[in-house]
Amino acid sequence: MSIFTLQSVKKDFGIKEILKDANFSLDLNDKVGLIGTNGSGKSTLLKIVAGLEPIDSGQLLVNSGVRIVYLPQQPDLNEQNTVLEQVFADSGEQMTLVREYEELSDKLARSPANSNQLMSRLSEVMQRMETTGAWELETKAKIILTKLGIADFEARISSLSGGYRKRIALAAALLSEPEVLLMDEPTNHLDALSVEWLQSYLNRYRGAILLITHDRYFLDRVTNRIIEIDRGDLYSYAGNYSYYLEKKALSEESAASSQRKHQGVLRRELEWLKKGPKARSTKQKARIDRIRDMQNQEFKQAHGKVDIATPGRRIGKKVIELVNISKGYDGRTLIKDFTYEFSPEDRVGIIGGNGAGKSTLMDIITKRVQPDGGTVEIGTTIHMGYFNQHSDELLSALNENQRVIDYIKEVGEFVKIADGTQITASQMLERFLFPGNQQYAPISKLSGGEKRRLFLLRVLMGAPNVLILDEPTNDLDVQTLAVLEDYLEDFNGCAIAVSHDRYFLDRTVETIFAFEDGGTLRQYPGNYSVYLDYKQAEEAAASQQSAAVKEKSKESQSKSWKSADPNQPRKLSSKEKREFETLEAKIAQMEAEKTEMEKALYNATPGAVSQVQKLHEQMEALTVAIDVATARWLELAEIGS
């Protein structure tokens, strides 16, 4: 069953046609990944489906009663809310019931004179909460927030960074459990563990999902369908990201073959036409008309690939040396006694939880921040290129009316690429998928991802020999990421990357530094997958060691009993035996009584306030008694086993 359908939808922003004649539907159990180059219209399509962006023509048909929740890249939250208040803001009936329950309880405590009316309504609310599962709402919210790396549930939104706000908005979207989740880069600002948890959560999610993400492992493991936006057209692939890559390659190869055949036929026909045939017969006229049609036929060229083969500068033996570096903020140690000498060929990945100190370490390396202790020495031949996670903020701090080409020309009018050819800034922009009409547009007209790509070009045009990348994958499209990874393979210099993108780390790094407890950075050889293998092996060894210690403890305890009385192992006393035999029946009886009380409470007359109150008190006392009896039964069972 289709939840929503786009029929012949068109969308044009003037300088760029986003959708030409889009047809697309989302079914009940679809998990769809939306891909395309930055600025191709991915976020716009999500906004259209969410009803936030009008269409120029066509239709958007949405089934009545379907609830759609949209998670943008930069969510708009209430600054005065606490974390929990914000998460509950869109939780529908469940949260309404929880709030009413709290208000009624508070009024009942303050106004016992009106207790009959309040208790009557409280009973109705409690019954409804039981039916809708609202009792578990707060617990579920806290679990989701914790998994996303948020521990302070009472913090005000106004005090939180953009990354934390995105995670809170993500938690709210998941908790609301709509029929359709629209998610724009949900993995941005999440560490690897949180991404893994989200991946698992969405695999179990019962509703439909339409998402944009640069995380290719995430696309592979969550989606069952890929939609590509390519120059206004939508293409659908019935599989995950790996399937898409395979089919896309075959499709481009087939299209290129068709174009070559067309050009061959057209060339022969034009040669015939040059001989000056007289269009006397009907066949000759038809042939001439066919040649004109062939000349007018258009082929969509394979999308240009970002070419960043800029040459690096000469790099000496001494690159960057950190000796006993320490740094902390507000009494918390982020980095403790870290020493490492980077080599000219290093490919280093820095990983750790949010707030662990990764960006702080990058700022220390680039001397933007001074360490509390230790020294930083940089070689005399080193020229750094720093691509940080706030590059879009750096761009917006400039004059938004500045033209794209003028921003690049500030670095240089010309650049010499790896093969020695000298090309203009405009040609370099073309290679970076900025066509002529975009080059003379103001920066404000670019999407967030296009701004990131523009900043990357500016960094690389400086021909660095040490490249520092702080979360480079945020907001870059998968096509640009693939080429950046190819560039790093051939990069003649040292590369240091902070990233939570597992795919990117697997392709680009050969050493991992992981932030661990107390500001310690621990070194692991290999890429991210190798690091995971090390951690899993360590956990398995620790688990085996723990089991061995427990077994040894049991043996020791057994020996101590035997030494007290070698011929008589520990047994239940006669009194304990009688207690054990009666407890099981007693617990079963109490459980049955509790079930009857729950039924009586559910069927209680709304006006019978005293009856409802009495039943609640009895249930609470009975629950405590069951817990105590069960704990004692388990204790006796352990001794007698």
ZITABEL-V125120 format. One record per residue. RES is the residue in three letters. PHI is phi in degrees with one decimal (NA if undefined). BURIAL is + if it has 24 or more other C-alpha atoms within 12 Angstrom, else -. Layout:
res->RES phi->PHI burial->BURIAL
res->RES phi->PHI burial->BURIAL
This chain:
res->MET phi->NA burial->-
res->SER phi->-79.7 burial->-
res->ILE phi->-83.5 burial->+
res->PHE phi->-146.0 burial->+
res->THR phi->-140.1 burial->-
res->LEU phi->-100.7 burial->+
res->GLN phi->-122.9 burial->-
res->SER phi->49.6 burial->-
res->VAL phi->-80.5 burial->+
res->LYS phi->-120.6 burial->+
res->LYS phi->-149.1 burial->+
res->ASP phi->-137.1 burial->-
res->PHE phi->-100.1 burial->-
res->GLY phi->92.9 burial->-
res->ILE phi->-79.6 burial->-
res->LYS phi->-151.6 burial->+
res->GLU phi->-88.4 burial->+
res->ILE phi->-82.4 burial->+
res->LEU phi->-129.6 burial->+
res->LYS phi->-90.7 burial->+
res->ASP phi->-157.4 burial->+
res->ALA phi->-80.3 burial->+
res->ASN phi->-126.6 burial->+
res->PHE phi->-163.4 burial->+
res->SER phi->-133.9 burial->+
res->LEU phi->-117.2 burial->+
res->ASP phi->-94.5 burial->+
res->LEU phi->-56.3 burial->+
res->ASN phi->-107.7 burial->+
res->ASP phi->-70.3 burial->+
res->LYS phi->-126.7 burial->+
res->VAL phi->-108.7 burial->+
res->GLY phi->-97.4 burial->+
res->LEU phi->-106.5 burial->+
res->ILE phi->-127.1 burial->+
res->GLY phi->157.7 burial->+
res->THR phi->-66.6 burial->+
res->ASN phi->-57.2 burial->+
res->GLY phi->85.8 burial->+
res->SER phi->-77.0 burial->+
res->GLY phi->116.3 burial->+
res->LYS phi->-61.5 burial->+
res->SER phi->-64.6 burial->+
res->THR phi->-62.4 burial->+
res->LEU phi->-62.8 burial->+
res->LEU phi->-61.1 burial->+
res->LYS phi->-65.7 burial->+
res->ILE phi->-63.2 burial->+
res->VAL phi->-64.1 burial->+
res->ALA phi->-76.1 burial->+
res->GLY phi->80.9 burial->-
res->LEU phi->-100.4 burial->-
res->GLU phi->-132.4 burial->-
res->PRO phi->-72.8 burial->-
res->ILE phi->-104.8 burial->+
res->ASP phi->-78.6 burial->-
res->SER phi->-161.9 burial->-
res->GLY phi->97.9 burial->-
res->GLN phi->-137.4 burial->+
res->LEU phi->-117.8 burial->+
res->LEU phi->-106.5 burial->-
res->VAL phi->-120.1 burial->+
res->ASN phi->-60.3 burial->-
res->SER phi->-66.4 burial->-
res->GLY phi->85.8 burial->-
res->VAL phi->-81.6 burial->-
res->ARG phi->-100.5 burial->+
res->ILE phi->-113.8 burial->+
res->VAL phi->-114.5 burial->+
res->TYR phi->-110.9 burial->+
res->LEU phi->-107.4 burial->+
res->PRO phi->-79.7 burial->+
res->GLN phi->-66.5 burial->+
res->GLN phi->-124.6 burial->+
res->PRO phi->-67.9 burial->+
res->ASP phi->-99.1 burial->-
res->LEU phi->-112.3 burial->+
res->ASN phi->-77.2 burial->-
res->GLU phi->-59.8 burial->-
res->GLN phi->-87.4 burial->-
res->ASN phi->-70.4 burial->-
res->THR phi->-80.7 burial->-
res->VAL phi->-57.3 burial->+
res->LEU phi->-65.2 burial->+
res->GLU phi->-60.5 burial->+
res->GLN phi->-68.3 burial->+
res->VAL phi->-64.8 burial->+
res->PHE phi->-82.4 burial->+
res->ALA phi->-56.7 burial->+
res->ASP phi->-116.6 burial->+
res->SER phi->-89.0 burial->+
res->GLY phi->65.5 burial->-
res->GLU phi->-61.7 burial->-
res->GLN phi->-57.2 burial->+
res->MET phi->-68.9 burial->+
res->THR phi->-60.7 burial->-
res->LEU phi->-66.2 burial->+
res->VAL phi->-60.8 burial->+
res->ARG phi->-64.9 burial->+
res->GLU phi->-65.7 burial->+
res->TYR phi->-59.9 burial->+
res->GLU phi->-64.9 burial->-
res->GLU phi->-65.3 burial->-
res->LEU phi->-64.8 burial->+
res->SER phi->-62.5 burial->+
res->ASP phi->-66.2 burial->-
res->LYS phi->-64.2 burial->-
res->LEU phi->-63.5 burial->-
res->ALA phi->-70.0 burial->-
res->ARG phi->-91.5 burial->-
res->SER phi->-131.2 burial->-
res->PRO phi->-62.2 burial->-
res->ALA phi->-64.8 burial->-
res->ASN phi->-99.4 burial->-
res->SER phi->-64.1 burial->+
res->ASN phi->-60.3 burial->-
res->GLN phi->-67.6 burial->-
res->LEU phi->-66.0 burial->+
res->MET phi->-65.8 burial->+
res->SER phi->-62.3 burial->+
res->ARG phi->-68.3 burial->+
res->LEU phi->-60.6 burial->+
res->SER phi->-62.9 burial->+
res->GLU phi->-63.6 burial->+
res->VAL phi->-63.3 burial->+
res->MET phi->-63.8 burial->+
res->GLN phi->-64.6 burial->+
res->ARG phi->-67.7 burial->-
res->MET phi->-63.5 burial->+
res->GLU phi->-64.1 burial->-
res->THR phi->-66.7 burial->-
res->THR phi->-88.7 burial->-
res->GLY phi->76.9 burial->-
res->ALA phi->-69.1 burial->+
res->TRP phi->-59.7 burial->+
res->GLU phi->-88.5 burial->-
res->LEU phi->-59.8 burial->+
res->GLU phi->-64.9 burial->+
res->THR phi->-61.5 burial->-
res->LYS phi->-63.2 burial->+
res->ALA phi->-60.5 burial->+
res->LYS phi->-66.9 burial->+
res->ILE phi->-64.2 burial->-
res->ILE phi->-62.5 burial->+
res->LEU phi->-61.2 burial->+
res->THR phi->-62.8 burial->+
res->LYS phi->-63.8 burial->+
res->LEU phi->-92.3 burial->+
res->GLY phi->86.9 burial->+
res->ILE phi->-114.5 burial->+
res->ALA phi->-109.9 burial->-
res->ASP phi->-92.3 burial->-
res->PHE phi->-78.7 burial->+
res->GLU phi->-100.8 burial->-
res->ALA phi->-65.4 burial->-
res->ARG phi->-78.5 burial->-
res->ILE phi->-57.6 burial->+
res->SER phi->-61.0 burial->-
res->SER phi->-92.7 burial->-
res->LEU phi->-103.3 burial->+
res->SER phi->-75.0 burial->-
res->GLY phi->-60.1 burial->+
res->GLY phi->-63.6 burial->+
res->TYR phi->-68.1 burial->+
res->ARG phi->-63.1 burial->+
res->LYS phi->-62.9 burial->+
res->ARG phi->-68.2 burial->+
res->ILE phi->-66.1 burial->+
res->ALA phi->-62.8 burial->+
res->LEU phi->-63.9 burial->+
res->ALA phi->-61.1 burial->+
res->ALA phi->-63.0 burial->+
res->ALA phi->-63.8 burial->+
res->LEU phi->-66.8 burial->+
res->LEU phi->-67.3 burial->+
res->SER phi->-72.2 burial->+
res->GLU phi->46.7 burial->+
res->PRO phi->-78.5 burial->+
res->GLU phi->-71.8 burial->+
res->VAL phi->-133.9 burial->+
res->LEU phi->-107.8 burial->+
res->LEU phi->-105.0 burial->+
res->MET phi->-128.9 burial->+
res->ASP phi->-104.1 burial->+
res->GLU phi->53.8 burial->+
res->PRO phi->-67.5 burial->+
res->THR phi->-87.6 burial->+
res->ASN phi->-60.4 burial->+
res->HIS phi->72.3 burial->+
res->LEU phi->-100.8 burial->+
res->ASP phi->-79.3 burial->+
res->ALA phi->-61.4 burial->+
res->LEU phi->-65.6 burial->+
res->SER phi->-66.7 burial->+
res->VAL phi->-63.1 burial->+
res->GLU phi->-62.0 burial->+
res->TRP phi->-64.9 burial->+
res->LEU phi->-61.0 burial->+
res->GLN phi->-57.4 burial->+
res->SER phi->-66.3 burial->-
res->TYR phi->-63.2 burial->+
res->LEU phi->-69.9 burial->+
res->ASN phi->-63.4 burial->+
res->ARG phi->-92.2 burial->-
res->TYR phi->-65.8 burial->+
res->ARG phi->-84.8 burial->-
res->GLY phi->-85.1 burial->+
res->ALA phi->-89.5 burial->+
res->ILE phi->-133.9 burial->+
res->LEU phi->-127.8 burial->+
res->LEU phi->-135.4 burial->+
res->ILE phi->-111.2 burial->+
res->THR phi->-154.9 burial->+
res->HIS phi->-92.0 burial->+
res->ASP phi->-79.6 burial->+
res->ARG phi->-73.7 burial->+
res->TYR phi->-63.3 burial->+
res->PHE phi->-61.8 burial->+
res->LEU phi->-58.7 burial->+
res->ASP phi->-63.5 burial->+
res->ARG phi->-97.8 burial->+
res->VAL phi->-108.5 burial->+
res->THR phi->-87.7 burial->+
res->ASN phi->-119.1 burial->+
res->ARG phi->-161.8 burial->+
res->ILE phi->-121.3 burial->+
res->ILE phi->-113.8 burial->+
res->GLU phi->-107.6 burial->+
res->ILE phi->-99.6 burial->+
res->ASP phi->-132.7 burial->+
res->ARG phi->50.3 burial->+
res->GLY phi->92.4 burial->+
res->ASP phi->-103.7 burial->+
res->LEU phi->-106.1 burial->+
res->TYR phi->-125.7 burial->+
res->SER phi->-108.8 burial->+
res->TYR phi->-128.3 burial->+
res->ALA phi->-84.1 burial->-
res->GLY phi->-178.3 burial->+
res->ASN phi->-84.8 burial->+
res->TYR phi->-65.8 burial->+
res->SER phi->-62.1 burial->+
res->TYR phi->-63.0 burial->-
res->TYR phi->-58.5 burial->+
res->LEU phi->-59.4 burial->+
res->GLU phi->-64.1 burial->-
res->LYS phi->-69.8 burial->-
res->LYS phi->-63.5 burial->+
res->ALA phi->-62.1 burial->-
res->LEU phi->-64.6 burial->-
res->SER phi->-63.6 burial->-
res->GLU phi->-67.4 burial->-
res->GLU phi->-65.6 burial->-
res->SER phi->-65.9 burial->-
res->ALA phi->-64.2 burial->-
res->ALA phi->-64.6 burial->-
res->SER phi->-64.7 burial->-
res->SER phi->-63.0 burial->-
res->GLN phi->-67.8 burial->-
res->ARG phi->-63.7 burial->-
res->LYS phi->-63.7 burial->-
res->HIS phi->-59.9 burial->-
res->GLN phi->-65.6 burial->-
res->GLY phi->-64.7 burial->-
res->VAL phi->-64.2 burial->-
res->LEU phi->-63.0 burial->+
res->ARG phi->-61.9 burial->-
res->ARG phi->-66.3 burial->-
res->GLU phi->-67.8 burial->+
res->LEU phi->-67.8 burial->-
res->GLU phi->-62.3 burial->-
res->TRP phi->-61.9 burial->-
res->LEU phi->-65.6 burial->-
res->LYS phi->-64.8 burial->-
res->LYS phi->-73.5 burial->-
res->GLY phi->73.2 burial->-
res->PRO phi->-66.9 burial->-
res->LYS phi->-87.0 burial->-
res->ALA phi->-80.6 burial->-
res->ARG phi->-91.6 burial->-
res->SER phi->-86.9 burial->-
res->THR phi->-62.5 burial->-
res->LYS phi->-63.1 burial->-
res->GLN phi->-66.3 burial->-
res->LYS phi->-61.1 burial->-
res->ALA phi->-63.4 burial->-
res->ARG phi->-67.3 burial->-
res->ILE phi->-65.4 burial->+
res->ASP phi->-63.0 burial->-
res->ARG phi->-65.6 burial->-
res->ILE phi->-63.1 burial->+
res->ARG phi->-63.8 burial->-
res->ASP phi->-63.2 burial->-
res->MET phi->-66.0 burial->-
res->GLN phi->-66.2 burial->-
res->ASN phi->-85.7 burial->-
res->GLN phi->-67.4 burial->-
res->GLU phi->-107.5 burial->-
res->PHE phi->-118.0 burial->-
res->LYS phi->-77.7 burial->-
res->GLN phi->-68.4 burial->-
res->ALA phi->-57.8 burial->-
res->HIS phi->-58.5 burial->+
res->GLY phi->-56.8 burial->-
res->LYS phi->-100.5 burial->+
res->VAL phi->-63.9 burial->+
res->ASP phi->-111.4 burial->+
res->ILE phi->-121.2 burial->+
res->ALA phi->-81.6 burial->+
res->THR phi->-85.4 burial->+
res->PRO phi->-77.3 burial->+
res->GLY phi->-92.9 burial->+
res->ARG phi->-82.0 burial->+
res->ARG phi->-62.3 burial->-
res->ILE phi->-120.2 burial->+
res->GLY phi->-84.1 burial->-
res->LYS phi->-71.2 burial->-
res->LYS phi->-89.1 burial->-
res->VAL phi->-108.0 burial->+
res->ILE phi->-136.8 burial->+
res->GLU phi->-124.2 burial->+
res->LEU phi->-107.5 burial->+
res->VAL phi->-126.1 burial->-
res->ASN phi->51.2 burial->-
res->ILE phi->-74.2 burial->+
res->SER phi->-135.7 burial->+
res->LYS phi->-157.3 burial->+
res->GLY phi->-146.1 burial->+
res->TYR phi->-137.3 burial->-
res->ASP phi->51.9 burial->-
res->GLY phi->78.2 burial->-
res->ARG phi->-109.1 burial->-
res->THR phi->-81.7 burial->+
res->LEU phi->-94.2 burial->+
res->ILE phi->-130.8 burial->+
res->LYS phi->-129.3 burial->+
res->ASP phi->48.4 burial->+
res->PHE phi->-93.6 burial->+
res->THR phi->-126.9 burial->+
res->TYR phi->-163.9 burial->+
res->GLU phi->-113.1 burial->+
res->PHE phi->-74.8 burial->+
res->SER phi->-99.6 burial->+
res->PRO phi->-62.1 burial->+
res->GLU phi->-103.8 burial->+
res->ASP phi->-61.1 burial->+
res->ARG phi->-127.8 burial->+
res->VAL phi->-113.7 burial->+
res->GLY phi->-108.7 burial->+
res->ILE phi->-110.4 burial->+
res->ILE phi->-128.2 burial->+
res->GLY phi->160.1 burial->+
res->GLY phi->-67.6 burial->+
res->ASN phi->-64.4 burial->+
res->GLY phi->81.5 burial->+
res->ALA phi->-71.1 burial->+
res->GLY phi->125.5 burial->+
res->LYS phi->-63.2 burial->+
res->SER phi->-65.7 burial->+
res->THR phi->-62.1 burial->+
res->LEU phi->-62.5 burial->+
res->MET phi->-63.3 burial->+
res->ASP phi->-66.9 burial->+
res->ILE phi->-69.3 burial->+
res->ILE phi->-60.6 burial->+
res->THR phi->-87.9 burial->+
res->LYS phi->64.1 burial->-
res->ARG phi->-79.3 burial->-
res->VAL phi->-130.9 burial->-
res->GLN phi->-89.9 burial->-
res->PRO phi->-71.7 burial->+
res->ASP phi->-71.2 burial->-
res->GLY phi->-150.8 burial->-
res->GLY phi->93.5 burial->-
res->THR phi->-129.2 burial->+
res->VAL phi->-125.2 burial->+
res->GLU phi->-119.6 burial->-
res->ILE phi->-119.3 burial->+
res->GLY phi->-61.7 burial->+
res->THR phi->-69.0 burial->-
res->THR phi->-92.9 burial->-
res->ILE phi->-79.9 burial->+
res->HIS phi->-127.2 burial->+
res->MET phi->-89.8 burial->+
res->GLY phi->-114.9 burial->+
res->TYR phi->-116.7 burial->+
res->PHE phi->-108.9 burial->+
res->ASN phi->-101.2 burial->+
res->GLN phi->-72.3 burial->+
res->HIS phi->-108.2 burial->+
res->SER phi->-62.4 burial->+
res->ASP phi->-66.8 burial->+
res->GLU phi->-68.8 burial->-
res->LEU phi->-63.2 burial->-
res->LEU phi->-66.0 burial->+
res->SER phi->-69.3 burial->-
res->ALA phi->-73.1 burial->-
res->LEU phi->-79.1 burial->-
res->ASN phi->-71.5 burial->-
res->GLU phi->-63.8 burial->-
res->ASN phi->-86.5 burial->-
res->GLN phi->-66.0 burial->-
res->ARG phi->-73.6 burial->+
res->VAL phi->-55.1 burial->+
res->ILE phi->-67.1 burial->+
res->ASP phi->-67.7 burial->+
res->TYR phi->-63.1 burial->+
res->ILE phi->-75.4 burial->+
res->LYS phi->-65.0 burial->+
res->GLU phi->-62.5 burial->-
res->VAL phi->-82.8 burial->-
res->GLY phi->172.7 burial->+
res->GLU phi->-72.2 burial->-
res->PHE phi->-131.9 burial->-
res->VAL phi->-141.7 burial->+
res->LYS phi->-95.6 burial->+
res->ILE phi->-88.6 burial->+
res->ALA phi->-59.5 burial->-
res->ASP phi->-83.5 burial->-
res->GLY phi->93.2 burial->-
res->THR phi->-71.8 burial->-
res->GLN phi->-101.3 burial->-
res->ILE phi->-125.1 burial->-
res->THR phi->-80.2 burial->-
res->ALA phi->-60.9 burial->+
res->SER phi->-64.6 burial->+
res->GLN phi->-65.6 burial->+
res->MET phi->-65.1 burial->+
res->LEU phi->-63.4 burial->+
res->GLU phi->-59.4 burial->+
res->ARG phi->-64.8 burial->+
res->PHE phi->-95.3 burial->+
res->LEU phi->66.0 burial->+
res->PHE phi->-109.9 burial->+
res->PRO phi->-67.4 burial->-
res->GLY phi->-53.2 burial->-
res->ASN phi->-66.7 burial->-
res->GLN phi->-77.7 burial->+
res->GLN phi->-62.5 burial->+
res->TYR phi->-101.7 burial->-
res->ALA phi->-89.4 burial->-
res->PRO phi->-69.1 burial->+
res->ILE phi->-57.8 burial->+
res->SER phi->-61.0 burial->+
res->LYS phi->-81.9 burial->+
res->LEU phi->-83.8 burial->+
res->SER phi->-74.9 burial->+
res->GLY phi->-58.2 burial->+
res->GLY phi->-67.4 burial->+
res->GLU phi->-66.4 burial->+
res->LYS phi->-63.9 burial->+
res->ARG phi->-62.7 burial->+
res->ARG phi->-64.4 burial->+
res->LEU phi->-63.7 burial->+
res->PHE phi->-66.0 burial->+
res->LEU phi->-60.4 burial->+
res->LEU phi->-59.8 burial->+
res->ARG phi->-61.0 burial->+
res->VAL phi->-62.7 burial->+
res->LEU phi->-72.8 burial->+
res->MET phi->-66.9 burial->+
res->GLY phi->-75.7 burial->+
res->ALA phi->50.8 burial->+
res->PRO phi->-73.5 burial->+
res->ASN phi->-111.8 burial->+
res->VAL phi->-127.9 burial->+
res->LEU phi->-110.9 burial->+
res->ILE phi->-112.9 burial->+
res->LEU phi->-118.3 burial->+
res->ASP phi->-103.3 burial->+
res->GLU phi->50.7 burial->+
res->PRO phi->-67.6 burial->+
res->THR phi->-83.0 burial->+
res->ASN phi->-61.4 burial->+
res->ASP phi->72.6 burial->+
res->LEU phi->-89.2 burial->+
res->ASP phi->-72.4 burial->+
res->VAL phi->-64.6 burial->+
res->GLN phi->-66.3 burial->+
res->THR phi->-66.1 burial->+
res->LEU phi->-62.0 burial->+
res->ALA phi->-61.1 burial->+
res->VAL phi->-75.1 burial->+
res->LEU phi->-60.3 burial->+
res->GLU phi->-64.9 burial->+
res->ASP phi->-63.2 burial->-
res->TYR phi->-60.4 burial->+
res->LEU phi->-66.1 burial->+
res->GLU phi->-62.1 burial->-
res->ASP phi->-101.9 burial->-
res->PHE phi->-64.5 burial->+
res->ASN phi->-91.3 burial->+
res->GLY phi->174.3 burial->+
res->CYS phi->-96.1 burial->+
res->ALA phi->-123.2 burial->+
res->ILE phi->-125.8 burial->+
res->ALA phi->-128.9 burial->+
res->VAL phi->-95.9 burial->+
res->SER phi->-159.8 burial->+
res->HIS phi->-105.1 burial->+
res->ASP phi->-81.5 burial->+
res->ARG phi->-64.9 burial->+
res->TYR phi->-63.4 burial->+
res->PHE phi->-60.2 burial->+
res->LEU phi->-64.7 burial->+
res->ASP phi->-63.4 burial->+
res->ARG phi->-83.8 burial->+
res->THR phi->-116.5 burial->+
res->VAL phi->-111.7 burial->+
res->GLU phi->-122.6 burial->+
res->THR phi->-142.4 burial->+
res->ILE phi->-115.3 burial->+
res->PHE phi->-110.9 burial->+
res->ALA phi->-109.8 burial->+
res->PHE phi->-73.2 burial->+
res->GLU phi->-121.9 burial->-
res->ASP phi->-57.6 burial->-
res->GLY phi->74.2 burial->-
res->GLY phi->82.7 burial->+
res->THR phi->-82.2 burial->+
res->LEU phi->-104.6 burial->+
res->ARG phi->-107.6 burial->+
res->GLN phi->-92.8 burial->+
res->TYR phi->-129.4 burial->+
res->PRO phi->-76.6 burial->-
res->GLY phi->102.8 burial->+
res->ASN phi->-88.8 burial->+
res->TYR phi->-67.3 burial->+
res->SER phi->-64.0 burial->+
res->VAL phi->-65.6 burial->-
res->TYR phi->-58.4 burial->+
res->LEU phi->-61.5 burial->-
res->ASP phi->-61.6 burial->-
res->TYR phi->-59.9 burial->-
res->LYS phi->-64.4 burial->-
res->GLN phi->-65.9 burial->-
res->ALA phi->-64.9 burial->-
res->GLU phi->-63.7 burial->-
res->GLU phi->-65.2 burial->-
res->ALA phi->-64.5 burial->-
res->ALA phi->-65.0 burial->-
res->ALA phi->-65.5 burial->-
res->SER phi->-65.3 burial->-
res->GLN phi->-64.3 burial->-
res->GLN phi->-64.9 burial->-
res->SER phi->-63.5 burial->-
res->ALA phi->-63.9 burial->-
res->ALA phi->-65.3 burial->-
res->VAL phi->-64.3 burial->-
res->LYS phi->-63.1 burial->-
res->GLU phi->-62.7 burial->-
res->LYS phi->-64.8 burial->-
res->SER phi->-64.5 burial->-
res->LYS phi->-63.5 burial->-
res->GLU phi->-62.2 burial->-
res->SER phi->-64.4 burial->-
res->GLN phi->-66.5 burial->-
res->SER phi->-62.7 burial->-
res->LYS phi->-64.7 burial->-
res->SER phi->-66.4 burial->-
res->TRP phi->-66.1 burial->-
res->LYS phi->-64.9 burial->-
res->SER phi->-69.7 burial->-
res->ALA phi->-71.0 burial->-
res->ASP phi->-152.9 burial->-
res->PRO phi->-54.7 burial->-
res->ASN phi->-97.8 burial->-
res->GLN phi->-134.1 burial->-
res->PRO phi->-66.2 burial->-
res->ARG phi->-61.6 burial->-
res->LYS phi->-132.2 burial->-
res->LEU phi->-71.2 burial->-
res->SER phi->-73.2 burial->-
res->SER phi->-59.3 burial->-
res->LYS phi->-64.5 burial->-
res->GLU phi->-66.1 burial->-
res->LYS phi->-61.4 burial->-
res->ARG phi->-62.6 burial->-
res->GLU phi->-62.9 burial->-
res->PHE phi->-63.6 burial->+
res->GLU phi->-66.5 burial->-
res->THR phi->-84.1 burial->-
res->LEU phi->-63.8 burial->+
res->GLU phi->-60.6 burial->-
res->ALA phi->-67.8 burial->-
res->LYS phi->-65.8 burial->-
res->ILE phi->-64.0 burial->+
res->ALA phi->-61.2 burial->-
res->GLN phi->-64.6 burial->-
res->MET phi->-66.5 burial->+
res->GLU phi->-62.5 burial->-
res->ALA phi->-66.1 burial->-
res->GLU phi->-61.4 burial->-
res->LYS phi->-63.8 burial->+
res->THR phi->-61.7 burial->-
res->GLU phi->-64.7 burial->-
res->MET phi->-63.9 burial->+
res->GLU phi->-61.7 burial->+
res->LYS phi->-65.0 burial->-
res->ALA phi->-63.0 burial->+
res->LEU phi->-66.5 burial->+
res->TYR phi->-66.0 burial->+
res->ASN phi->-94.5 burial->-
res->ALA phi->-63.4 burial->+
res->THR phi->-67.2 burial->-
res->PRO phi->-50.7 burial->+
res->GLY phi->-84.4 burial->-
res->ALA phi->-81.6 burial->+
res->VAL phi->-65.4 burial->+
res->SER phi->-63.8 burial->-
res->GLN phi->-63.6 burial->-
res->VAL phi->-62.0 burial->+
res->GLN phi->-63.5 burial->+
res->LYS phi->-63.9 burial->-
res->LEU phi->-62.4 burial->+
res->HIS phi->-61.8 burial->+
res->GLU phi->-63.2 burial->-
res->GLN phi->-64.3 burial->-
res->MET phi->-63.6 burial->+
res->GLU phi->-61.5 burial->-
res->ALA phi->-64.9 burial->-
res->LEU phi->-66.9 burial->+
res->THR phi->-61.9 burial->-
res->VAL phi->-62.3 burial->-
res->ALA phi->-62.9 burial->-
res->ILE phi->-63.7 burial->+
res->ASP phi->-62.4 burial->-
res->VAL phi->-65.2 burial->-
res->ALA phi->-65.0 burial->+
res->THR phi->-65.5 burial->+
res->ALA phi->-61.7 burial->-
res->ARG phi->-66.9 burial->-
res->TRP phi->-62.2 burial->+
res->LEU phi->-63.2 burial->-
res->GLU phi->-63.8 burial->-
res->LEU phi->-68.3 burial->+
res->ALA phi->-61.8 burial->-
res->GLU phi->-64.3 burial->-
res->ILE phi->-68.0 burial->-
res->GLY phi->-83.1 burial->-
res->SER phi->-78.9 burial->-
